Amino acid sequence: MAAKSGLSKSTIGRIWRDFGLKPHRADTFKLSTDPQFIEKVVDVVGLYHHPPERAVVLCVDEKSQIQALNRSQPVLPMMPGMPERRTHDYHRNGITSLFAAFDIADGTVISELHRQHRAIEFKKFLITIDKTVPADLDVHLVCDNYGTHKTPAVRAWLAKHPRFHMHFTPTGSSWINQVERWFGFLTDQKIRRGTHKSVHALEADIRSWITDWNNHPRPFIWTKTAEEILESLARFCRRISGAGH
């Protein structure tokens, strides 16, 4: 930039600092194109702030294709002046999928592991939720728009269980589903740093971690209202308007 503009490198550096510009950084973003975006945000966030009486609100999703990875060499433990070190390469030993329902009131999680990730497994998970939640409570599920959540078999099951109410997040807006944040904790604290010689070992570790979580559950505090979220997105859209031209 200095060569192109004729300014000195130090001047360019001062301009970058003064305007908070960091050319070496690049982040990702995705704006939802869901035609019902506003309605879905208002619906889901309304559940978070004002959950119905005599009901539980569960944020549901699947963490699919979790790989059982075993490093090609042993992990070197942390030592003074040296971080833990792991090889970049590994052996793949199979996959599993975790179905989870995060209770927004108390942070507890209903979970189930399956080797496949289809509508039939999602229906089995709905049956597990039905057996777990007391029969006198309604069940409000916050889900994404994945196809397995809307198959005829799932719709038929829901029709026979009227206490279940589905609330779909906007397309491309996983950030609004609280279970995604919980998946982040699981990934950071167990999966990413784990080494597993088999799917069975991976599943045992996941079940153990979830049991420990449920012994000390931590609900998340959702602070922003739907109006604040929509206004924040509107400001962002105004800032980037015309940026591609």
Stockholm file with secondary structure:
# STOCKHOLM 1.0

chainA/1-245         MAAKSGLSKSTIGRIWRDFGLKPHRADTFKLSTDPQFIEKVVDVVGLYHHPPERAVVLCVDEKSQIQALNRSQPVLPMMPGMPERRTHDYHRNGITSLFAAFDIADGTVISELHRQHRAIEFKKFLITIDKTVPADLDVHLVCDNYGTHKTPAVRAWLAKHPRFHMHFTPTGSSWINQVERWFGFLTDQKIRRGTHKSVHALEADIRSWITDWNNHPRPFIWTKTAEEILESLARFCRRISGAGH
#=GR chainA/1-245 SS CHHHHCCCHHHHHHHHHHTTCCTTCCCCCCCCCCTTHHHHHHHHHHHHHSCCTTEEEEEEEEEEEEEEEEESSCCBCCBTTBCCBCCSCEEEEEEEEEEEEEETTTCCEEEEEESSCSHHHHHHHHHHHHHHSCTTSEEEEEECCCGGGSCHHHHHHHHTCTTEEEEECCTTCGGGCHHHHHHHHHIIIIITTCCCSSHHHHHHHHHHHHHHHHHSCCCCCCCCCHHHHHHHHHHHHHHHTTTTC
#=GC SS_cons         CHHHHCCCHHHHHHHHHHTTCCTTCCCCCCCCCCTTHHHHHHHHHHHHHSCCTTEEEEEEEEEEEEEEEEESSCCBCCBTTBCCBCCSCEEEEEEEEEEEEEETTTCCEEEEEESSCSHHHHHHHHHHHHHHSCTTSEEEEEECCCGGGSCHHHHHHHHTCTTEEEEECCTTCGGGCHHHHHHHHHIIIIITTCCCSSHHHHHHHHHHHHHHHHHSCCCCCCCCCHHHHHHHHHHHHHHHTTTTC
//
